Amino acid sequence: MMTHRHTKILEVLSRHQRAEVIALSELLGVSQVTIRKDLDILEGRGLIRREHGYACLGKMDDIGKRMAFNYDIKRRIAKQAAAIVEEGETVMVESGSCCALLAEELANKQQDITIITNSVFIANFIRNASHTRIILLGGCYQPESQVLVGPMTRKCGEIFFSDKFFIGTDGFIPNFGFTGKDHLRSQTIMDLAENVRDIYVLTDAEKFTRKGVLGTVRLESVSGVFTDDRIPANVEKMLRDNNIALHKVPEYEGA
């Protein structure tokens, strides 16, 4: 289970990319032994890398590194999105940091839920979930994002129908919709979206200030968006004008 101290460690690493065990111990007011145990937990979850005497984040495209940025906000977004999934549903969860945390929330609900995903990271992230069925689609493996993409993924996805499809995004273009930066991943999202009832986008509000270069999902295809209250007012109006259900969590817990 993630603690407040774990979140603080991720915040430090998000700002500085790496931190010494001694510095973290002094900053958080606990022993170096305790910090090392914390780092072992975070490394076991794939969020950080341990090196001699310090901890660091992975490469820019590494999903663990992306999850560390705005971790607390993403966790609240995931928790709110998990609340709309009902007992017995089959959901598809695409690769992404918010999506990985959503999958964990669903696994923790201990309900009869089936998760279909093209993310090796997510399948491994919730591998110990006892009440959740996990179906991992095949495809061409992208090692840094730990995601499966391409024609084989599309073919595997064709045999399933999902109640809800949860996706992340790399950016947003007004009057169009949500965008990505990787061609194969963007095409895979579009392919998998063909056999789902409702599409939901999970993203921290910062992504609404980035454009991206490849379209993934148009506004008219989206049923709902889960984000935080930093979303720009003009974007919020645009989503509501397109009859998209908007779910916002506070930037700070308890706010």
C-alpha atoms as an extended CHARMM CRD file, in Angstrom:
* protein
*
       255  EXT
         1         1  MET       CA              0.0000000000        0.0000000000        0.0000000000  PROA      1               0.0000000000
         2         2  MET       CA              1.2410000000        3.4800000000       -0.9000000000  PROA      2               0.0000000000
         3         3  THR       CA              1.7550000000        5.8320000000        2.0320000000  PROA      3               0.0000000000
         4         4  HSD       CA              2.0070000000        9.6070000000        2.2850000000  PROA      4               0.0000000000
         5         5  ARG       CA              5.7790000000        9.2140000000        2.6080000000  PROA      5               0.0000000000
         6         6  HSD       CA              5.9130000000        7.2440000000       -0.6390000000  PROA      6               0.0000000000
         7         7  THR       CA              4.0450000000       10.0570000000       -2.3660000000  PROA      7               0.0000000000
         8         8  LYS       CA              6.4960000000       12.6270000000       -0.9900000000  PROA      8               0.0000000000
         9         9  ILE       CA              9.4230000000       10.5910000000       -2.3060000000  PROA      9               0.0000000000
        10        10  LEU       CA              7.8370000000       10.5400000000       -5.7670000000  PROA      10              0.0000000000
        11        11  GLU       CA              7.3030000000       14.3000000000       -5.6050000000  PROA      11              0.0000000000
        12        12  VAL       CA             10.9950000000       14.8390000000       -4.8220000000  PROA      12              0.0000000000
        13        13  LEU       CA             12.0840000000       12.5710000000       -7.6590000000  PROA      13              0.0000000000
        14        14  SER       CA              9.6580000000       14.2640000000      -10.0680000000  PROA      14              0.0000000000
        15        15  ARG       CA             11.3590000000       17.6020000000       -9.3650000000  PROA      15              0.0000000000
        16        16  HSD       CA             14.9780000000       16.4640000000       -9.2510000000  PROA      16              0.0000000000
        17        17  GLN       CA             15.0140000000       13.1510000000      -11.1950000000  PROA      17              0.0000000000
        18        18  ARG       CA             17.2470000000       11.5450000000       -8.5530000000  PROA      18              0.0000000000
        19        19  ALA       CA             17.8340000000       11.8050000000       -4.8110000000  PROA      19              0.0000000000
        20        20  GLU       CA             20.2930000000       10.3470000000       -2.3470000000  PROA      20              0.0000000000
        21        21  VAL       CA             19.0350000000        8.0900000000        0.4290000000  PROA      21              0.0000000000
        22        22  ILE       CA             20.7010000000       10.3530000000        3.0100000000  PROA      22              0.0000000000
        23        23  ALA       CA             18.9230000000       13.4360000000        1.6380000000  PROA      23              0.0000000000
        24        24  LEU       CA             15.5350000000       11.7040000000        1.6060000000  PROA      24              0.0000000000
        25        25  SER       CA             16.0780000000       10.4900000000        5.1650000000  PROA      25              0.0000000000
        26        26  GLU       CA             16.8030000000       14.0290000000        6.3850000000  PROA      26              0.0000000000
        27        27  LEU       CA             13.9640000000       15.5750000000        4.3780000000  PROA      27              0.0000000000
        28        28  LEU       CA             11.3090000000       13.1420000000        5.6110000000  PROA      28              0.0000000000
        29        29  GLY       CA             12.6220000000       12.7710000000        9.1600000000  PROA      29              0.0000000000
        30        30  VAL       CA             13.0000000000        8.9970000000        9.1520000000  PROA      30              0.0000000000
        31        31  SER       CA             15.9540000000        6.6200000000        9.2440000000  PROA      31              0.0000000000
        32        32  GLN       CA             17.8920000000        5.5610000000        6.1770000000  PROA      32              0.0000000000
        33        33  VAL       CA             16.7170000000        1.9990000000        6.8370000000  PROA      33              0.0000000000
        34        34  THR       CA             13.0970000000        3.1720000000        6.5680000000  PROA      34              0.0000000000
        35        35  ILE       CA             13.8470000000        5.0880000000        3.3590000000  PROA      35              0.0000000000
        36        36  ARG       CA             15.4960000000        2.0440000000        1.8160000000  PROA      36              0.0000000000
        37        37  LYS       CA             12.4160000000       -0.0370000000        2.6380000000  PROA      37              0.0000000000
        38        38  ASP       CA             10.2390000000        2.6500000000        1.0340000000  PROA      38              0.0000000000
        39        39  LEU       CA             12.4190000000        2.6550000000       -2.0700000000  PROA      39              0.0000000000
        40        40  ASP       CA             12.2320000000       -1.1400000000       -2.2700000000  PROA      40              0.0000000000
        41        41  ILE       CA              8.4240000000       -0.8830000000       -2.3320000000  PROA      41              0.0000000000
        42        42  LEU       CA              8.4540000000        1.8330000000       -4.9910000000  PROA      42              0.0000000000
        43        43  GLU       CA             10.9330000000       -0.0840000000       -7.1180000000  PROA      43              0.0000000000
        44        44  GLY       CA              8.8370000000       -3.2300000000       -6.7640000000  PROA      44              0.0000000000
        45        45  ARG       CA              5.8820000000       -1.2890000000       -8.1800000000  PROA      45              0.0000000000
        46        46  GLY       CA              7.9770000000       -0.1850000000      -11.1640000000  PROA      46              0.0000000000
        47        47  LEU       CA              7.8520000000        3.5030000000      -10.2010000000  PROA      47              0.0000000000
        48        48  ILE       CA             11.5640000000        4.1340000000       -9.5850000000  PROA      48              0.0000000000
        49        49  ARG       CA             15.0000000000        2.6170000000      -10.0860000000  PROA      49              0.0000000000
        50        50  ARG       CA             17.4450000000        1.9530000000       -7.2520000000  PROA      50              0.0000000000
        51        51  GLU       CA             21.1430000000        2.6230000000       -7.7100000000  PROA      51              0.0000000000
        52        52  HSD       CA             23.9520000000        2.6430000000       -5.1810000000  PROA      52              0.0000000000
        53        53  GLY       CA             23.1180000000        5.2560000000       -2.5450000000  PROA      53              0.0000000000
        54        54  TYR       CA             20.2510000000        6.9330000000       -4.3770000000  PROA      54              0.0000000000
        55        55  ALA       CA             16.9720000000        6.5360000000       -6.2390000000  PROA      55              0.0000000000
        56        56  CYS       CA             16.0240000000        7.8550000000       -9.6600000000  PROA      56              0.0000000000
        57        57  LEU       CA             13.2780000000        7.8400000000      -12.2460000000  PROA      57              0.0000000000
        58        58  GLY       CA             13.4330000000        5.9730000000      -15.5470000000  PROA      58              0.0000000000
        59        59  LYS       CA             13.5950000000        7.2870000000      -19.0920000000  PROA      59              0.0000000000
        60        60  MET       CA             11.0410000000        9.8280000000      -20.2830000000  PROA      60              0.0000000000
        61        61  ASP       CA              8.8390000000        7.2320000000      -22.0020000000  PROA      61              0.0000000000
        62        62  ASP       CA              9.0310000000        4.8460000000      -19.0670000000  PROA      62              0.0000000000
        63        63  ILE       CA              5.5440000000        4.4110000000      -17.5940000000  PROA      63              0.0000000000
        64        64  GLY       CA              6.9070000000        4.3210000000      -14.0500000000  PROA      64              0.0000000000
        65        65  LYS       CA              8.4470000000        7.7490000000      -14.5150000000  PROA      65              0.0000000000
        66        66  ARG       CA              5.2410000000        9.1440000000      -15.9960000000  PROA      66              0.0000000000
        67        67  MET       CA              3.2520000000        7.7160000000      -13.0940000000  PROA      67              0.0000000000
        68        68  ALA       CA              5.5290000000        9.4800000000      -10.6100000000  PROA      68              0.0000000000
        69        69  PHE       CA              4.6390000000       12.9090000000      -12.0290000000  PROA      69              0.0000000000
        70        70  ASN       CA              1.5230000000       14.2740000000      -10.2830000000  PROA      70              0.0000000000
        71        71  TYR       CA              1.1120000000       10.8670000000       -8.6460000000  PROA      71              0.0000000000
        72        72  ASP       CA             -1.3200000000       12.0220000000       -5.9620000000  PROA      72              0.0000000000
        73        73  ILE       CA             -3.6070000000       13.7080000000       -8.5000000000  PROA      73              0.0000000000
        74        74  LYS       CA             -3.5150000000       10.6750000000      -10.7900000000  PROA      74              0.0000000000
        75        75  ARG       CA             -4.3640000000        8.3990000000       -7.8810000000  PROA      75              0.0000000000
        76        76  ARG       CA             -7.4880000000       10.4700000000       -7.0810000000  PROA      76              0.0000000000
        77        77  ILE       CA             -8.4720000000       10.5040000000      -10.7650000000  PROA      77              0.0000000000
        78        78  ALA       CA             -8.1330000000        6.7160000000      -10.9060000000  PROA      78              0.0000000000
        79        79  LYS       CA            -10.1820000000        6.2360000000       -7.7490000000  PROA      79              0.0000000000
        80        80  GLN       CA            -13.0370000000        8.3520000000       -9.0890000000  PROA      80              0.0000000000
        81        81  ALA       CA            -13.0040000000        6.5320000000      -12.4300000000  PROA      81              0.0000000000
        82        82  ALA       CA            -13.0490000000        3.1350000000      -10.7040000000  PROA      82              0.0000000000
        83        83  ALA       CA            -16.2990000000        4.1130000000       -8.9830000000  PROA      83              0.0000000000
        84        84  ILE       CA            -18.2530000000        3.9370000000      -12.2580000000  PROA      84              0.0000000000
        85        85  VAL       CA            -17.2530000000        0.3240000000      -12.9360000000  PROA      85              0.0000000000
        86        86  GLU       CA            -19.9090000000       -2.0910000000      -11.7510000000  PROA      86              0.0000000000
        87        87  GLU       CA            -19.8490000000       -5.6850000000      -10.5630000000  PROA      87              0.0000000000
        88        88  GLY       CA            -19.5810000000       -8.1460000000      -13.4350000000  PROA      88              0.0000000000
        89        89  GLU       CA            -18.4450000000       -5.6420000000      -16.0570000000  PROA      89              0.0000000000
        90        90  THR       CA            -15.7380000000       -6.2040000000      -18.6310000000  PROA      90              0.0000000000
        91        91  VAL       CA            -13.5670000000       -3.1460000000      -19.1530000000  PROA      91              0.0000000000
        92        92  MET       CA            -10.6830000000       -2.4190000000      -21.4680000000  PROA      92              0.0000000000
        93        93  VAL       CA             -7.7910000000       -0.4240000000      -20.0200000000  PROA      93              0.0000000000
        94        94  GLU       CA             -5.1760000000        1.0430000000      -22.3370000000  PROA      94              0.0000000000
        95        95  SER       CA             -1.5960000000        1.7630000000      -21.3580000000  PROA      95              0.0000000000
        96        96  GLY       CA             -0.9010000000        4.9430000000      -19.3670000000  PROA      96              0.0000000000
        97        97  SER       CA             -0.0560000000        6.1040000000      -15.8720000000  PROA      97              0.0000000000
        98        98  CYS       CA             -3.6090000000        7.0460000000      -14.8420000000  PROA      98              0.0000000000
        99        99  CYS       CA             -4.8580000000        3.8340000000      -16.4250000000  PROA      99              0.0000000000
       100       100  ALA       CA             -2.3910000000        1.7190000000      -14.4370000000  PROA      100             0.0000000000
       101       101  LEU       CA             -3.6030000000        3.2980000000      -11.2120000000  PROA      101             0.0000000000
       102       102  LEU       CA             -7.2080000000        2.7350000000      -12.3140000000  PROA      102             0.0000000000
       103       103  ALA       CA             -6.4870000000       -0.9550000000      -12.8510000000  PROA      103             0.0000000000
       104       104  GLU       CA             -5.0450000000       -1.1290000000       -9.3510000000  PROA      104             0.0000000000
       105       105  GLU       CA             -8.1390000000        0.5590000000       -7.8940000000  PROA      105             0.0000000000
       106       106  LEU       CA            -10.3640000000       -1.9300000000       -9.7060000000  PROA      106             0.0000000000
       107       107  ALA       CA             -8.2910000000       -4.8370000000       -8.4270000000  PROA      107             0.0000000000
       108       108  ASN       CA             -8.5570000000       -3.4960000000       -4.8760000000  PROA      108             0.0000000000
       109       109  LYS       CA            -12.3690000000       -3.3500000000       -5.1110000000  PROA      109             0.0000000000
       110       110  GLN       CA            -12.3880000000       -7.1610000000       -4.9510000000  PROA      110             0.0000000000
       111       111  GLN       CA            -15.3480000000       -7.3910000000       -7.2890000000  PROA      111             0.0000000000
       112       112  ASP       CA            -16.0610000000       -9.7030000000      -10.2000000000  PROA      112             0.0000000000
       113       113  ILE       CA            -14.4510000000       -7.5540000000      -12.9180000000  PROA      113             0.0000000000
       114       114  THR       CA            -12.6290000000       -8.5350000000      -16.1000000000  PROA      114             0.0000000000
       115       115  ILE       CA             -9.8430000000       -6.2430000000      -17.3170000000  PROA      115             0.0000000000
       116       116  ILE       CA             -8.6730000000       -6.4910000000      -20.9210000000  PROA      116             0.0000000000
       117       117  THR       CA             -5.4500000000       -4.6130000000      -21.5850000000  PROA      117             0.0000000000
       118       118  ASN       CA             -2.6290000000       -4.2580000000      -24.0980000000  PROA      118             0.0000000000
       119       119  SER       CA             -0.2920000000       -3.1220000000      -21.3170000000  PROA      119             0.0000000000
       120       120  VAL       CA              2.2420000000       -5.6140000000      -20.0120000000  PROA      120             0.0000000000
       121       121  PHE       CA              2.9900000000       -3.1220000000      -17.2240000000  PROA      121             0.0000000000
       122       122  ILE       CA             -0.6480000000       -3.1180000000      -16.0700000000  PROA      122             0.0000000000
       123       123  ALA       CA             -0.9550000000       -6.8940000000      -16.2310000000  PROA      123             0.0000000000
       124       124  ASN       CA              2.1430000000       -7.1940000000      -14.0480000000  PROA      124             0.0000000000
       125       125  PHE       CA              1.1070000000       -4.2780000000      -11.8220000000  PROA      125             0.0000000000
       126       126  ILE       CA             -2.0810000000       -6.0520000000      -10.6950000000  PROA      126             0.0000000000
       127       127  ARG       CA             -0.8610000000       -9.6320000000      -11.0950000000  PROA      127             0.0000000000
       128       128  ASN       CA             -1.7780000000      -10.5090000000       -7.4930000000  PROA      128             0.0000000000
       129       129  ALA       CA             -5.4170000000       -9.4080000000       -7.8000000000  PROA      129             0.0000000000
       130       130  SER       CA             -7.4520000000      -12.4050000000       -6.6430000000  PROA      130             0.0000000000
       131       131  HSD       CA            -10.9290000000      -11.2900000000       -7.7450000000  PROA      131             0.0000000000
       132       132  THR       CA            -10.0170000000       -9.7010000000      -11.0870000000  PROA      132             0.0000000000
       133       133  ARG       CA             -9.6350000000      -11.5740000000      -14.3650000000  PROA      133             0.0000000000
       134       134  ILE       CA             -6.8530000000      -10.1550000000      -16.5190000000  PROA      134             0.0000000000
       135       135  ILE       CA             -6.7540000000      -10.6840000000      -20.2770000000  PROA      135             0.0000000000
       136       136  LEU       CA             -3.5320000000       -9.5140000000      -21.9450000000  PROA      136             0.0000000000
       137       137  LEU       CA             -3.8000000000       -8.8500000000      -25.6680000000  PROA      137             0.0000000000
       138       138  GLY       CA             -0.9550000000       -9.8370000000      -27.9830000000  PROA      138             0.0000000000
       139       139  GLY       CA              1.0040000000       -7.5910000000      -30.3080000000  PROA      139             0.0000000000
       140       140  CYS       CA              4.3160000000       -5.9280000000      -31.0440000000  PROA      140             0.0000000000
       141       141  TYR       CA              6.0670000000       -5.0690000000      -27.7580000000  PROA      141             0.0000000000
       142       142  GLN       CA              7.3060000000       -1.5250000000      -27.0710000000  PROA      142             0.0000000000
       143       143  PRO       CA              9.7770000000       -1.9990000000      -24.1950000000  PROA      143             0.0000000000
       144       144  GLU       CA              9.9300000000        1.4870000000      -22.6530000000  PROA      144             0.0000000000
       145       145  SER       CA              6.1530000000        1.9210000000      -22.3670000000  PROA      145             0.0000000000
       146       146  GLN       CA              5.6780000000       -1.8600000000      -21.8850000000  PROA      146             0.0000000000
       147       147  VAL       CA              2.6950000000       -1.8210000000      -24.2350000000  PROA      147             0.0000000000
       148       148  LEU       CA              1.5820000000       -4.1330000000      -27.0640000000  PROA      148             0.0000000000
       149       149  VAL       CA              0.5420000000       -2.4900000000      -30.3260000000  PROA      149             0.0000000000
       150       150  GLY       CA             -0.0520000000       -3.1270000000      -34.0030000000  PROA      150             0.0000000000
       151       151  PRO       CA             -2.2200000000       -5.3490000000      -36.2570000000  PROA      151             0.0000000000
       152       152  MET       CA             -1.9810000000       -8.3600000000      -33.9320000000  PROA      152             0.0000000000
       153       153  THR       CA             -3.3420000000       -6.2820000000      -31.0440000000  PROA      153             0.0000000000
       154       154  ARG       CA             -6.2310000000       -5.1970000000      -33.2350000000  PROA      154             0.0000000000
       155       155  LYS       CA             -6.9440000000       -8.8070000000      -34.2170000000  PROA      155             0.0000000000
       156       156  CYS       CA             -6.8930000000       -9.9540000000      -30.5790000000  PROA      156             0.0000000000
       157       157  GLY       CA             -9.1850000000       -7.1040000000      -29.5540000000  PROA      157             0.0000000000
       158       158  GLU       CA            -11.7870000000       -7.9450000000      -32.2000000000  PROA      158             0.0000000000
       159       159  ILE       CA            -13.0570000000      -10.9790000000      -30.2870000000  PROA      159             0.0000000000
       160       160  PHE       CA            -13.9510000000       -8.9650000000      -27.1750000000  PROA      160             0.0000000000
       161       161  PHE       CA            -16.7080000000       -6.4690000000      -26.4510000000  PROA      161             0.0000000000
       162       162  SER       CA            -16.1800000000       -4.1900000000      -23.4650000000  PROA      162             0.0000000000
       163       163  ASP       CA            -18.6160000000       -2.1130000000      -21.4550000000  PROA      163             0.0000000000
       164       164  LYS       CA            -16.0770000000        0.6530000000      -20.9090000000  PROA      164             0.0000000000
       165       165  PHE       CA            -12.7440000000        1.5960000000      -22.4910000000  PROA      165             0.0000000000
       166       166  PHE       CA            -10.3890000000        3.7020000000      -20.3620000000  PROA      166             0.0000000000
       167       167  ILE       CA             -7.5640000000        5.4910000000      -22.1680000000  PROA      167             0.0000000000
       168       168  GLY       CA             -4.8990000000        8.0620000000      -21.4250000000  PROA      168             0.0000000000
       169       169  THR       CA             -3.8130000000       10.9080000000      -23.6760000000  PROA      169             0.0000000000
       170       170  ASP       CA             -0.6890000000       12.8250000000      -24.6070000000  PROA      170             0.0000000000
       171       171  GLY       CA             -2.4980000000       15.9960000000      -25.6200000000  PROA      171             0.0000000000
       172       172  PHE       CA             -5.6810000000       17.7410000000      -26.7210000000  PROA      172             0.0000000000
       173       173  ILE       CA             -6.7110000000       19.7190000000      -29.8030000000  PROA      173             0.0000000000
       174       174  PRO       CA             -9.7760000000       21.9930000000      -29.4280000000  PROA      174             0.0000000000
       175       175  ASN       CA            -12.7220000000       21.0270000000      -31.6310000000  PROA      175             0.0000000000
       176       176  PHE       CA            -11.0330000000       17.7290000000      -32.4920000000  PROA      176             0.0000000000
       177       177  GLY       CA            -10.2960000000       15.7550000000      -29.3740000000  PROA      177             0.0000000000
       178       178  PHE       CA             -7.5040000000       13.7330000000      -27.8410000000  PROA      178             0.0000000000
       179       179  THR       CA             -4.0970000000       13.0480000000      -29.3270000000  PROA      179             0.0000000000
       180       180  GLY       CA             -1.0310000000       10.8540000000      -29.0030000000  PROA      180             0.0000000000
       181       181  LYS       CA              2.6280000000       11.0460000000      -29.9650000000  PROA      181             0.0000000000
       182       182  ASP       CA              3.3140000000        7.4480000000      -31.0020000000  PROA      182             0.0000000000
       183       183  HSD       CA              1.8040000000        6.2740000000      -34.2910000000  PROA      183             0.0000000000
       184       184  LEU       CA              1.3830000000        2.6020000000      -33.4100000000  PROA      184             0.0000000000
       185       185  ARG       CA             -0.0600000000        3.2890000000      -29.9680000000  PROA      185             0.0000000000
       186       186  SER       CA             -2.4990000000        5.8890000000      -31.3490000000  PROA      186             0.0000000000
       187       187  GLN       CA             -3.6610000000        3.5290000000      -34.0990000000  PROA      187             0.0000000000
       188       188  THR       CA             -4.0940000000        0.7350000000      -31.5690000000  PROA      188             0.0000000000
       189       189  ILE       CA             -6.3560000000        2.9350000000      -29.4190000000  PROA      189             0.0000000000
       190       190  MET       CA             -8.5090000000        3.6850000000      -32.4590000000  PROA      190             0.0000000000
       191       191  ASP       CA             -8.6540000000       -0.0010000000      -33.3700000000  PROA      191             0.0000000000
       192       192  LEU       CA             -9.6220000000       -1.1730000000      -29.8800000000  PROA      192             0.0000000000
       193       193  ALA       CA            -12.2450000000        1.5700000000      -29.5630000000  PROA      193             0.0000000000
       194       194  GLU       CA            -14.3200000000       -0.0550000000      -32.3140000000  PROA      194             0.0000000000
       195       195  ASN       CA            -15.6800000000       -2.7720000000      -29.9960000000  PROA      195             0.0000000000
       196       196  VAL       CA            -16.5340000000       -0.7970000000      -26.8640000000  PROA      196             0.0000000000
       197       197  ARG       CA            -19.7110000000        0.8370000000      -25.5970000000  PROA      197             0.0000000000
       198       198  ASP       CA            -18.2880000000        3.9010000000      -23.8400000000  PROA      198             0.0000000000
       199       199  ILE       CA            -14.8770000000        5.6000000000      -23.9670000000  PROA      199             0.0000000000
       200       200  TYR       CA            -13.4710000000        7.4370000000      -20.9590000000  PROA      200             0.0000000000
       201       201  VAL       CA            -10.3070000000        9.5460000000      -20.9300000000  PROA      201             0.0000000000
       202       202  LEU       CA             -8.1890000000        9.7070000000      -17.7720000000  PROA      202             0.0000000000
       203       203  THR       CA             -5.6190000000       12.5020000000      -17.6260000000  PROA      203             0.0000000000
       204       204  ASP       CA             -4.1610000000       15.1650000000      -15.3930000000  PROA      204             0.0000000000
       205       205  ALA       CA             -5.1980000000       18.6460000000      -16.5570000000  PROA      205             0.0000000000
       206       206  GLU       CA             -1.7020000000       19.5650000000      -17.7720000000  PROA      206             0.0000000000
       207       207  LYS       CA             -2.2970000000       17.4470000000      -20.8920000000  PROA      207             0.0000000000
       208       208  PHE       CA             -4.9610000000       19.9050000000      -22.0570000000  PROA      208             0.0000000000
       209       209  THR       CA             -2.1900000000       22.4490000000      -22.6800000000  PROA      209             0.0000000000
       210       210  ARG       CA             -0.3220000000       20.0630000000      -25.0350000000  PROA      210             0.0000000000
       211       211  LYS       CA             -1.4020000000       19.3510000000      -28.5840000000  PROA      211             0.0000000000
       212       212  GLY       CA              0.2000000000       16.1230000000      -29.6940000000  PROA      212             0.0000000000
       213       213  VAL       CA              0.5830000000       15.1700000000      -33.3340000000  PROA      213             0.0000000000
       214       214  LEU       CA             -1.6540000000       12.1290000000      -33.8730000000  PROA      214             0.0000000000
       215       215  GLY       CA             -5.3890000000       11.8920000000      -33.3700000000  PROA      215             0.0000000000
       216       216  THR       CA             -6.6710000000        9.0790000000      -31.1600000000  PROA      216             0.0000000000
       217       217  VAL       CA            -10.2900000000        9.8190000000      -30.1710000000  PROA      217             0.0000000000
       218       218  ARG       CA            -12.6010000000       12.5670000000      -31.3910000000  PROA      218             0.0000000000
       219       219  LEU       CA            -14.7370000000       14.5270000000      -28.9320000000  PROA      219             0.0000000000
       220       220  GLU       CA            -17.9810000000       13.0600000000      -30.2410000000  PROA      220             0.0000000000
       221       221  SER       CA            -16.7720000000        9.5410000000      -29.4400000000  PROA      221             0.0000000000
       222       222  VAL       CA            -15.9780000000       10.2460000000      -25.7710000000  PROA      222             0.0000000000
       223       223  SER       CA            -18.5190000000        9.5260000000      -23.0350000000  PROA      223             0.0000000000
       224       224  GLY       CA            -16.6030000000       11.0170000000      -20.1150000000  PROA      224             0.0000000000
       225       225  VAL       CA            -13.3680000000       12.6260000000      -18.9520000000  PROA      225             0.0000000000
       226       226  PHE       CA            -11.7230000000       12.2030000000      -15.5610000000  PROA      226             0.0000000000
       227       227  THR       CA             -9.2490000000       14.9580000000      -14.7250000000  PROA      227             0.0000000000
       228       228  ASP       CA             -8.4360000000       17.5310000000      -12.0480000000  PROA      228             0.0000000000
       229       229  ASP       CA             -9.7350000000       21.0320000000      -11.3490000000  PROA      229             0.0000000000
       230       230  ARG       CA             -6.8480000000       22.7620000000      -13.1290000000  PROA      230             0.0000000000
       231       231  ILE       CA             -8.5640000000       22.0860000000      -16.4610000000  PROA      231             0.0000000000
       232       232  PRO       CA             -8.7950000000       25.3290000000      -18.5150000000  PROA      232             0.0000000000
       233       233  ALA       CA            -12.2480000000       26.9160000000      -18.4520000000  PROA      233             0.0000000000
       234       234  ASN       CA            -12.5440000000       26.9860000000      -22.2500000000  PROA      234             0.0000000000
       235       235  VAL       CA            -11.7590000000       23.2790000000      -22.4770000000  PROA      235             0.0000000000
       236       236  GLU       CA            -14.2680000000       22.4800000000      -19.7400000000  PROA      236             0.0000000000
       237       237  LYS       CA            -16.9510000000       24.3740000000      -21.6540000000  PROA      237             0.0000000000
       238       238  MET       CA            -16.0420000000       22.5660000000      -24.8640000000  PROA      238             0.0000000000
       239       239  LEU       CA            -16.3690000000       19.1650000000      -23.2040000000  PROA      239             0.0000000000
       240       240  ARG       CA            -19.7260000000       20.0200000000      -21.6610000000  PROA      240             0.0000000000
       241       241  ASP       CA            -20.9870000000       21.4850000000      -24.9770000000  PROA      241             0.0000000000
       242       242  ASN       CA            -20.2260000000       18.0880000000      -26.5300000000  PROA      242             0.0000000000
       243       243  ASN       CA            -22.2740000000       16.3310000000      -23.8230000000  PROA      243             0.0000000000
       244       244  ILE       CA            -19.1920000000       14.7470000000      -22.3150000000  PROA      244             0.0000000000
       245       245  ALA       CA            -19.5190000000       13.9210000000      -18.6270000000  PROA      245             0.0000000000
       246       246  LEU       CA            -16.7140000000       15.7450000000      -16.8090000000  PROA      246             0.0000000000
       247       247  HSD       CA            -15.4230000000       14.3930000000      -13.5020000000  PROA      247             0.0000000000
       248       248  LYS       CA            -12.9410000000       16.6300000000      -11.6580000000  PROA      248             0.0000000000
       249       249  VAL       CA            -10.8630000000       15.8640000000       -8.5830000000  PROA      249             0.0000000000
       250       250  PRO       CA             -9.1940000000       18.5960000000       -6.4990000000  PROA      250             0.0000000000
       251       251  GLU       CA             -5.5470000000       19.3860000000       -7.1580000000  PROA      251             0.0000000000
       252       252  TYR       CA             -4.8590000000       18.9390000000       -3.4470000000  PROA      252             0.0000000000
       253       253  GLU       CA             -6.3820000000       16.1970000000       -1.3390000000  PROA      253             0.0000000000
       254       254  GLY       CA             -8.9850000000       17.5400000000        1.0710000000  PROA      254             0.0000000000
       255       255  ALA       CA             -9.4480000000       20.7660000000       -0.8840000000  PROA      255             0.0000000000
